[in-house]
Amino acid sequence: MVMQEKVRVLFVCMGNICRSPTAEGVFRHLVAETDFKDKIESDSAGTHAYHVGEQPDRRAQSAAKQRGIDLSDLRARSVSLADYESFDYILAMDNDNYNILVSQSPAHAKPKIKLFMEYAAQSTEKEVPDPYYGGQRGFDIVYEMVESASKGLLEDIKKRLVTE
């Protein structure tokens, strides 16, 4: 993978109102606390256009706000063909969305697509579960998973930036 001046990360779930905006907000918060804040950008998107233009789910916002992270500025959008070109990491929350991304991507972009939980060192979970049809506890669990994977992802990116 060729790193540009900035490393760009895209978090992807189905509707872009629960998991991927939580990941974007958590990751953005972690990056802001480092010396790499000018070298790393992040965004989020969904594989389905169910909620385009909407804010993250109120339960996702609540789970993040309880931990000092504001997601209210984020708006749902769909993955575009241009995303495969402009992002260095395209991280799916689960296998279904991973498979959709791989099937829609140009061949040269497929190596950029990974499951986000691959970066969570202390977890055996491979997928971030969709909390949409559950209660607040599901959003809290998602937050904890996303935070763990975000820390691992940030370490991976920092190593790449330091060796450039």
C-alpha positions as CSV (number, residue, x, y, z in Angstrom):
1,M,0.0,0.0,0.0
2,V,1.4,3.4,-1.0
3,M,0.9,6.0,1.7
4,Q,0.1,9.5,0.6
5,E,0.9,12.6,2.6
6,K,-2.2,11.8,4.7
7,V,-3.5,8.4,5.6
8,R,-7.2,8.1,5.0
9,V,-9.5,5.7,6.8
10,L,-13.1,4.8,5.9
11,F,-15.3,2.9,8.3
12,V,-18.2,1.0,6.8
13,C,-21.4,-0.6,8.1
14,M,-24.8,-1.1,6.5
15,G,-26.7,2.2,7.1
16,N,-23.9,4.4,8.5
17,I,-25.9,5.5,11.6
18,C,-24.6,3.0,14.3
19,R,-21.3,1.3,14.0
20,S,-19.3,3.2,11.4
21,P,-20.1,6.7,12.7
22,T,-19.2,5.4,16.2
23,A,-15.9,4.1,14.8
24,E,-15.3,7.4,13.0
25,G,-15.9,9.4,16.1
26,V,-13.8,7.2,18.4
27,F,-10.9,7.0,16.0
28,R,-11.1,10.8,15.3
29,H,-10.9,11.4,19.1
30,L,-7.9,9.1,19.5
31,V,-6.1,10.6,16.5
32,A,-6.7,14.2,17.9
33,E,-4.7,13.2,21.0
34,T,-1.6,12.3,19.0
35,D,1.2,14.0,17.0
36,F,-0.3,12.5,13.9
37,K,-3.5,14.5,13.8
38,D,-2.4,16.3,10.7
39,K,-1.5,13.1,8.9
40,I,-4.6,10.9,9.5
41,E,-8.2,11.6,8.2
42,S,-11.2,9.4,8.7
43,D,-14.8,9.2,7.4
44,S,-17.6,6.7,7.5
45,A,-20.2,5.4,5.1
46,G,-22.8,2.7,4.6
47,T,-23.2,0.0,2.0
48,H,-27.0,0.8,1.9
49,A,-28.6,4.2,1.4
50,Y,-31.3,3.7,4.0
51,H,-30.3,6.8,6.2
52,V,-28.4,9.2,3.9
53,G,-28.2,12.6,5.4
54,E,-29.3,11.5,8.9
55,Q,-27.3,11.9,12.1
56,P,-26.1,8.8,13.9
57,D,-28.7,6.8,15.9
58,R,-29.5,8.6,19.2
59,R,-28.3,5.5,21.1
60,A,-24.9,5.6,19.3
61,Q,-24.7,9.3,20.1
62,S,-25.5,8.6,23.8
63,A,-22.9,5.8,24.2
64,A,-20.3,8.1,22.7
65,K,-21.3,11.2,24.6
66,Q,-21.1,9.3,27.9
67,R,-17.4,8.9,27.1
68,G,-16.8,12.4,25.9
69,I,-17.2,12.0,22.2
70,D,-19.7,14.0,20.1
71,L,-21.1,12.4,17.0
72,S,-23.7,15.0,16.2
73,D,-21.8,16.6,13.3
74,L,-21.7,13.3,11.4
75,R,-24.2,12.5,8.6
76,A,-24.9,9.2,6.9
77,R,-23.7,8.6,3.4
78,S,-23.3,5.7,1.0
79,V,-20.0,4.3,-0.1
80,S,-19.0,5.7,-3.5
81,L,-16.8,4.4,-6.3
82,A,-14.4,7.3,-5.5
83,D,-13.9,6.0,-2.0
84,Y,-12.0,3.0,-3.3
85,E,-9.5,5.4,-4.8
86,S,-9.2,8.0,-2.1
87,F,-9.0,5.8,1.1
88,D,-6.0,3.8,2.2
89,Y,-8.0,1.7,4.7
90,I,-11.6,0.6,4.0
91,L,-12.8,-1.2,7.2
92,A,-16.0,-3.2,7.3
93,M,-17.8,-3.8,10.5
94,D,-18.9,-7.3,9.6
95,N,-18.6,-10.0,6.9
96,D,-21.7,-9.0,5.0
97,N,-20.5,-5.5,4.5
98,Y,-17.0,-6.7,3.8
99,N,-18.4,-9.0,1.0
100,I,-20.4,-6.1,-0.5
101,L,-17.3,-3.8,-0.5
102,V,-15.1,-6.5,-2.1
103,S,-17.8,-7.3,-4.8
104,Q,-18.2,-3.6,-5.7
105,S,-14.5,-2.6,-5.6
106,P,-12.0,-2.4,-8.4
107,A,-9.5,-5.2,-8.3
108,H,-6.6,-3.0,-7.3
109,A,-8.6,-1.7,-4.2
110,K,-9.4,-5.1,-2.7
111,P,-6.3,-5.2,-0.5
112,K,-7.4,-2.0,1.2
113,I,-10.6,-3.7,2.5
114,K,-10.4,-5.5,5.8
115,L,-12.6,-6.3,8.8
116,F,-12.2,-3.6,11.4
117,M,-11.9,-6.0,14.3
118,E,-8.7,-7.4,12.8
119,Y,-7.1,-4.4,14.6
120,A,-8.5,-5.3,18.1
121,A,-5.6,-7.1,19.7
122,Q,-7.4,-8.3,22.8
123,S,-10.5,-9.6,21.0
124,T,-11.4,-12.9,19.5
125,E,-14.5,-11.3,17.8
126,K,-14.2,-10.9,14.1
127,E,-17.3,-8.7,13.6
128,V,-18.9,-5.7,15.3
129,P,-22.5,-6.7,15.8
130,D,-25.3,-4.4,14.5
131,P,-27.0,-3.0,17.7
132,Y,-29.8,-1.3,15.8
133,Y,-32.6,-3.6,16.8
134,G,-31.5,-3.9,20.5
135,G,-31.2,-1.7,23.5
136,Q,-28.6,0.7,24.8
137,R,-26.4,-2.1,26.1
138,G,-25.7,-3.2,22.5
139,F,-24.5,0.3,21.7
140,D,-22.2,0.3,24.7
141,I,-20.8,-3.1,23.7
142,V,-20.2,-1.8,20.1
143,Y,-18.5,1.3,21.6
144,E,-16.1,-0.9,23.6
145,M,-15.3,-3.1,20.6
146,V,-14.8,0.0,18.3
147,E,-12.5,1.6,20.9
148,S,-10.3,-1.5,21.1
149,A,-10.0,-1.8,17.3
150,S,-9.4,1.9,16.9
151,K,-6.4,1.8,19.3
152,G,-4.9,-1.1,17.3
153,L,-5.6,0.6,14.0
154,L,-3.9,3.8,15.2
155,E,-0.9,1.9,16.3
156,D,-0.7,0.2,12.9
157,I,-0.9,3.5,11.1
158,K,1.6,5.2,13.4
159,K,4.1,2.4,12.6
160,R,3.6,3.0,8.9
161,L,4.0,6.7,9.2
162,V,7.2,6.5,11.3
163,T,8.8,4.1,8.8
164,E,8.1,6.3,5.8
